[in-house]
Amino acid sequence: MRVVVALLLLLAAALGAFAWWGQYTVAGRTRYDEMDGLYPLGAGLLAGFLILAAAGVAWLAARQRKR
């Protein structure tokens, strides 16, 4: 389970970095303008979802260990 949590967090970090770059840097805003700006936004939302999923998996693993 630790590997799954680590992979989810690693993927979330990569997506979060892409989302930050696409939204908050001049190069990112130039590359992803107008409707293409939805890609970094979607990556940021997916990063948030993956962080919540990792927390859920970690919680379930801790719950199983208590039994």
Buried (B, 14 or more C-beta within 10 A) or exposed (E): EEEEBEEBBEBBEEBBEBBBBBBEEEEBBEBBEEEEBEBBEEBBEBBBEBBEBBEEBBEEEEEEEEE
